[in-house]
Amino acid sequence: MVPEFDGLTSFRKSGMQRLRDAEHMLNPPTIDTQEQGASARHMRGAMYLCGYGVECLLKAYLITQHPPSQRLSEVLGELRKTDPNVRDICGEAGHDLRYLLVLTKLEGQMNKEREGQMNRYAKWRSSWRYDPKPAREDDAKEMVQAARALVNWIISLI
């Protein structure tokens, strides 16, 4: 079954939108600022969404590296022709930013600064959507800033 959002355009647009969403979530909350934990209310969400921004752009880049493919599912099929052990990047493995980075072969093009930015993502997990623990504001800001830099770099390569 082909995923609903599988194409180059979808990944490019949604990656940029998730990053903008994350950046907006760093702003102070506008509803009930006196509520317990209000100052950190959106920090975990910002970290979660910016990770998806990077994920989507890595997928978009991967698609561009396998013409004439226009869908991630097509790229997966191509990759499995040469290596049947390629993990399902249309499923759970598609949330593994390190694995996507390996498949894109972008790691070899990273300078020290980009490596540091990517290392900040070593802790990113799609499972954060279930984590009720608030994140620290400085951790969220650092991660979103690194995401912006990585997304801008990846976009420049597409």
N, C-alpha and C positions, 0 to 999 in steps of 0.2 A: 504494500500500500504506500502510495506517494504522500508524504506529508503535505498539509495544506499550504504552508509557507516554506517553500523549498527553493525559490528562485533567487537569482543574483539581485534583481531589483528589490525584492522583499527584504533580503538580508541587509543590503546597503541602506535602505530607508529606515528599517526598524532599528538597526544598529545605531544610527545617528539619533533617532527619536528616543531610544532607551537611555542614551547618554545625556541628552537634554533633560529628560525626566529626572535622572539622577542628580544633575546639577541643580535643578529647581528644588529638589527635596532637601538640599543642604540649607535652604532658607529657613528662617524660624517659622514654626507652625502658626497658622492664622486662626485656628479654632481652639478655644480654651487653653490659652497659654499658661494658666495656673494649674492645669492638670499635672499630676505626678508624672515625671519623666517627659514632660512636654519638650524640653530642650533637646532631647535625644530621640524624639518620636520617629523621625524620618531617617535617621542615620543608617540603620540596617537596610532599609528599603533603597537608599541611595547606593549603598555598596552592592546590593543585590542587582539592581538595575544596570549599574555601570559595567558589571561583569558580563551581563547579556549584551551590552553594546559592543564590547570587545569581541565576544563570541560571534556575534552576527557579522562583524567586519572581517574576522578571520575566515568565516565560511564564505563570505562574498569573495575575498581574495582567492581562496582555494578554487572556487568556481572559475575565476578568470584565468587560472593557471592550467585549465583543462578544456581548451576550446575544442569543439564547438559547444560543449556542455553549457547549459544555462540553469541547471538545477543541481542541487547538492546530491540528490539521489542518483543522478547520472554520473557525477564525479565518483561517488561511492562504487558504482558498478565498474567504472574504469580502473579505479585503484585496486579493486578485488581481482581484476583480470591478471595483474602482475603479482599481487600478494593477497591470496585468499584469506589471510589472517587479519586484514585491516578491520578494525573495530567499526561498529555501526555508528557512523557520525551523524546519521539522521535520527538516532536514538540517544541513549544515555551517554555514549562516548562523545557525542557532539557538544556536551557541556564541559568536557575536559579541555581547558584552555591550553595546557601543556601539550596534549596530544594533537590538538588542532595546529599548534605552532610547529610541531614536528612535521605534520603532513604538508603544511604550507612551505616548508623549508626556509621560513623567514628568520629562524634562529641564527643562521650564518650571516645574515645581513644586519644583525643588531649590534649597535655600539654599546659601550658600557652603560650609558644612560638608559637606553631602551631595555637592556637586560635588567637593570635595577627596577624599572617600571614593571616589567613582566614578572619579576620576582615578587612584587607586591601582590600579584594575582595568585601566587602559589596557595594562598589561604582562601581564595574565592571558592564558594560552593553553591551549586544551584539549590541545595537543601536549606540554604538560609531562609527560604520562604516559610519554613516551618519553625525557625528559631525565634522564640519570644524574647530572648535577651537583647536589650538595646545595645547598639554599638556606640563606641566613643566618637565624639564629633571629629577629633583630630584624625582618627583612623579613617573615618568616612571621607573627609576632605582630601586626605592624602591619596586614597584609592581613586576617587573621582578625578582628581588632577592627573594621576598617572593614566587613567583610562582615556582622558581627553588627549593626552600626548600620543598614546598608542593608536587611538582611532585616527587622529590626524595623520600620523605616519602611514598607517595602512591605507587610508583613503588616497594618499599621494601616490601609492604604488598601483592602485586599481586603474 
